[in-house]
Amino acid sequence: MSVLHTLVWFLVAIGVLVVIHEFGHYLAARLAGVKVLRFSVGFGKPLASRRFGRDQTEWVLSALPFGGYVKMLDESEGEVPAAEAHRSFNRASVWRRIGIVAAGPIANFVLAIVFYWALFLNGMPAMKPIIGEPPAGTPAAHAGLAAGDEIRRVNGDETLTFPDLRLSLLRAGVSGGAITLELADGRSVRLDALPMQNENLEQDMLKPLGIMRYEPAIQPVIGSLLPDGAAERAGFQPGDRLLAANGQSVANWQDWVQLVRLHPAQGLRIEYERQGRRGELTVVPDAVEEAGQRIGKIGAGPELEDSVMAALMTEVRHGPLDALWQGAVKTWDMSLFTLEMMGRMALGQVSWKNLSGPLTIADYAGQSATHGWVSFVGFLALVSVSLGVLNLLPIPLLDGGHLMYYVAEVLTGRPVSERTMEIGSRIGMTLLLLLMSFALFNDLQRLMGGR
């Protein structure tokens, strides 16, 4: 995956999320009778601008794409003509100001609901929650779980797909205590697991439990190639059967994947069979970061029998109204979970290494776009939820900080003093810089494989 591909889809993702967030502020301001002077996507030097509407609002595209803002008429920020003073933000009632500020995060939640609604309406193909053989000594092995078991519920929460299972187990593992699993065959088992440790969340949170996705033995035959991937560059074609790598026999596709993962940016001499003829090619796996580890990938997928995959796959699909309800429930659940994880980070119960910055988000944007629109829209919905929750935190400079001031105004009957807001701004700036520094540091460590 090229840097340009990653950058383009990152900018698309940021553009969509920022525009919707700021449009929430803009729309609420217009409804509240407050004049909007500028709507900017990005910060810094304007690259392009144009004025529209009765108020001649300036719509701006700025140089730094990491955010945006809506500038409203405000007497605290400059002189306002007497004829327009009544349209100033500072003269709006406190409840209208609360509505204008809260509208940005609310817009992100609405966007997530719409995205999830579209996904549920379209149908989301996913692996069934079927597990592989638990390693000996793990809680899953002690509980008597075996390869092929399908887990339908975790602590009462329904798990329709393996991603649902993964999320439910993460929640249960972070909270600590026993985990009750209900299986498709009617059994109910209990996992006696300690709270997951920080490093387990940063790597594979299911491994300590002994839970892993079931994978049937797949023949080592190439079924698809990513454009300009390492395998295509080396000359492989769909239908090639992989026989050996550097003289080592390859029994199935899983063994082949493991071999490639262990050789990032290292040449592999591959013996293969094509239409009954044997040949040899050298491939150099691309080095990529995954879960904090540097691994190799060649951009090739296996040839799969439809009957085998059909038995392992499911599709989550709902009608229009039910899809809307499920989208709202999904957004609510993800919001609570995001808030819980942030709280546990603040309390030191979850490592700050789980905090991701722009480089990781850009990487996920590129990867999800590569897998199709369903994956990319799901990524956008998740980030939109995170953005909404983050902006509601009571940190000065964020929307939640302003809401904190306005709630104080409601309770005391008078606005928060300029001095208090100035001190709050300094504290907020310090906290945000610390968060950004942690996130960027984590990104760089992931890129360098230092985690």
N, C-alpha and C positions, 0 to 999 in steps of 0.2 A: 504494500500500500504506500503510494507516494506521499511526500510531504505536501504537495499541492492538493492532492485529493483530501487529505486530512484538514488542511487549512480551509478549503472551500466549504466543506460540510460543517466545520466548526463555525464559520462566519454565518452560514445559513441558520444553524441552530441558535446562535446568539442573537441574530437579527430577528428571528421569529419571536423568541422569548422576550427580548427587550421591547420590541414594538408593541406586543400585546400588553406587557406590564405598564408601559408609559401611556398607552391608549386608555387603560383603565383610569389613570389619573386625569387624563385629558377629558374623557367623556364625563366623569363625575364633576369636574370643574365646570364644564359647560352647563351641565344640568343644574348646578348650584348657582349659576349666574356669575361665575368668576371668569375674568378675561384671561385667555391663554396667549402669551406673547411668543413663545417658542416651543416647538416639539423637536427634540434632538435625539437622533440615534447615534450614539457614540459621544465621546468627549473630545476636547481640544479644538484644533483648527478646523473650521467648516470646509468640507470638500465641495459641497453643493447645497444650495438653498433655494427655496421658492416660497412665496406667500400665497395663501389661499383664504377664502371665506370672508364673512362680514367683518371679522376682527383683523383680517390680514395677518393671521398667525403665520409665523415663519417656521417652515418645515426644513430641518437641517440634517444632512448626513456628515458626520464629523470623522476626524482621522483615527481616533482611538476607539475601536468597536466594542470595548468591554463595558457596556452599559448604555445609559442614556438618561435624559431628564426632560421634564416639562416645566418651563418657566412661566409663572403666572404674575399678573399684575399685583404688586405688593408695595405698600407704602414704606415698609422697613428696608426695602432694597433700592429705593430711589424715589424721586419726585413723581407724583401722580397728578394728572390734571383733575381739577375739582369736579368736572363733569363726569369723570369715570371713577371717582373715589369709591362709589358704592359697589363697584365691581372688583375691588381689591380683595385678595385672599385674606389679608389680616382683618378685614371688616366683616367677613362671613361669620356666621354663628359658629360656636365651637362644634356643634353637631355636624354642620356642613363641612367644616375642616376635617373632622374625623372621617366623614364619608369620602372626601377627596383623597386623603392619604391612604385609607384602607382599600380603596378601589384598585390600586396597583397589584398588591398581593392577591386580592380576590380575583382579579382578571387572570392571574396565573393558575389559580385553582379551577376557574371556569374552563380555561384552555385545556388543562389536564383532563377534566371531565369530558370535554368534547373529543379529545384524542382517544381516551379510553372507550368512549361511546362508539367512535368509528371503528376501533379495533374489534370490539365485541360484536358489532353489527356485521363487519366483514368476516369475522371468524379468525381466531388466532391458532394456527397449528402449533402444537407443542408435544414434547415427549410425555407419555403417561408417567405417573409417580411410581415407577417400577425400579427397584434397587438391585444392585449387583451383590455378589457374595461379600459379606462383611469380613474384614481382616480379623484373624484370631486375636482375642483379648480385648476387643473393643466393646463398648456398651451394646451395640447392635448385635454382635455375636453372642454375648452373654444372654441377651433377651430372646435368642432363638430365631432371629431373622435370617433369611436365606435369599439367595439369588432368585429373582422372579417375583418376590413379594411386592404387592402393590399397596402403598400406604394411602388410605383415603382421608384420614383426619389426623391432625396433630393437636393434642390438648383441646379437642372439640372443633378446631378450625378445619373446614373442608379444604382438601388439596386436590384440585382437578388435574394439575399438571406438575411436572417435576420442578419448574421454577416456583410454583406455589409451595411445594414441599420444602424447597430450599429456604424460602423466605420465612415460612412458619417455624422451621427448625432454628433459624437464626434468632428469631424473636424469643423462642423458648430457651435457647442456649444462653443468650445474653442475660435473660432474667434469672436463670439458674433454677435448680430444683429438678424433680423428676419430670420426664416427658412421656405422655401416654400416646401411643400410636394405635389407630384403628385400621385394620387391614381389610382388603377386599374379600378375603375368605371368611370374614366374621371374627377373626381373632383380635384380641386387644393385648398389646404388650407394653411394658414399662421400661424406659431407658433410665437407669440411674446414672445421670451425668452431672458432673460438676459444672459450674458456670464456665463458659468458654473463655479461654485466655485471650489476651490482646493479640498475640501473634497468630492465633488460629483465625481470627477475623480477617487479618491482613492477608492470609494465604488461602487455605481452603477450610471454611468453617465447618464442613460436614465430616472431614476426615477424622477428627477426634471421636466422633460418634460412631464411626464405622459405616456411615451411609454414603453410598456412591451410586451414580446412575448405571442402570443395567445396560450392558452393551453386548449384543450377540456377536459371535465370531464372524467377522466379515472377510471375504476373500481379498487378497492384496491386488486388486485390479482397479486402475484409475478410471473413474467415471466422469469427472469434470475437472477443468483447469481454470484457475483465475487468470484473466488477461495479464500478461507481463509478470506472472508469478515465477518463482524460481524454477518450477517444474516445466512450465511452458518455455522459458528461456533456454532450458537445457535440451529441449527437443522432445519431451515426452508427449504422448497423444492419448486421448481417451481410448480405453480398451487395452492398454499396456498392462501386462501382468508382471508385478515386481517379484523377482526371484531371490536376490541377495544384494546386500550392501557391504562393500569392502570385504567381500568374501563371506559375510555372515548371512545365513539363510533367514528369510522373512516368512514366517508361518501364516500370519494374518495381518489385516490392516492395522489393528491396534498395536502390534509389535512394530510395524513400520512407522507409525506416528511417534511412538516412544523413541525409536532410533533417531528420527529426524529432530525431535525436540532436544535431544542430548548433543546435537552437533550444529549449533548456530554458527553461521558464517564459516563452516568447515566443509571442505569438499567430500562428497560421498560418491564412490564409484558403484553405480547401480547396474546389476545384470537384470535384464527384462526379456519378456517374450511378447512379440507382436505378430499376430496372424501366423503363428506357428514357427516364426523365426526368432532366434535369440540375438540380442545385441547388448551393448554396454554404453552408458552415458554417465557423465559426471555432473552432479547437481550440487550447488552451494546453497543450503537453506538460508533464507533471510532471517536475520537476528531480530527478534521482537521482544517486547516486555509484556509479561503476562503474570498477574498476581505477584508482582515484585521479583520475578525471575526472568533471566535472559534465556529464551528458548529459540529453537529453529522451526521455521515453517516454509513449505514449498508451494503453497497455493494449489493443492490438489485434493479432490474429494473422491471417496470410493464409489465403485459401482454397486448399487444396492438393489436387492430383489424387492419388488413392490410388496410382496406378501409379507416379507420379514418386517419391513418398516411399517406397514399398515397395522400390524399387531402391536407395535410400540407407540404409535402416534395417536393423538386425539385432537379434537378441534373445539375450542370454546367459542360458542356462537350464541347470540341472543337476538330476540326481536327488537324493534326500535325502542319501545318504552322500557323494556327490561334491560336493554343495553345501556340506556341512559341512567337507570337506577344503579346498575352494576358499576358504571363509570364513576358515579358519585361515591359509591361505597369504596371502590378501589382508591380514589383520590383521598378520601377521609382516612382510610387505613394507612396509606403511605405517608400521609401528613403526620399522623400520630407516631408512626414508627420513626420517621425522620427526626421529629422532636425528641423522642425517647433517646435515640442515638446521640443527638447533640447534648442532651442532658447528661448522659453517661460519660461522654467525653469530658464535659466540664467537671464532673465529679471524679475523673480519673479511673472510672471503671472500664472504659474502652480507650484504646490507645489513640492519641492524636495522629498517629501515622495513617489512620483510616480517612483523614481529611484529604480531599482531592482538590487540586487547583486547575487552572485553565489548560495546562498541558495534558493532564489526564482526561479532562472533559473533551478536549479536542481529539484525543486518540479514540475515545469511545464514540464520538460523533462520526469519525471516519469509518470505524469498524462497523457500526450499526448501519450506516448508509450502504456499505458493501454488501450487507446481507438482505437488502431490500427495504421497501417503504414501510412494511409492518414493523421491522426492527427499529428503523429510524424514528417512526412516530412514537413507538413505545419508549425509546430513549428520551425524546422531547417531553413526553408526558411526565416521566420520572424527574427530569431536571426542572421542569416547570413547577412541580410540587415542591422540590427542594428550594427553589428560588422564592416561592411564596412563603414557605416556613421561615427561611432565613431573613426575609425582609420584615417579618412580624416580630422578630426578636427585639426586646426592649433595649436596644443599643442606640445611643444618639448617632445621628446621621443616617440611620436606616429608617424606614417607614415606621417600624415598631417604636423607635425612640421618639419620633414626633407624636405618635399615638399616646405614648406614656405621658408626654407633656400635656396633651389635651385632656386626658383622663384626670390628671392632677388639677387642671383648670376647672373641670366639671365639679370635682369634689371640693375645691377651695373657693370657687366662685370668682377667681381672678387668674389672669394669665401668669405663666411661669416667668420669672424675671429674666432680663437679658443676661445678667451675670451668671445665673444658673445654667442657661442654655449655652453660654460660652464655655463654661467649665465642662458641661456635658459633651459639647462638640470635641473638645480636646481629648476627653476620656474615650469617646466613641472612635475618634481617629486613631488613637493608640491601639484600641482593641482590634479594629479592622486591619490595621497594618500588621499586628501580630498574627491574626488569622491568615492573612494573605501570605505572610512570610512562611508560616507553618505549611500552608498548602503548596506553595511553590517549592519549598525545601523537599517535601514529600514527592512532588512531581519529579524533581531532579534526581532524587535517590532511586525512584522507580526506573527512570531512563538509564541510569548508570548501573542498575542491578545491585544497588547497595543495600536493599532491605533484607 
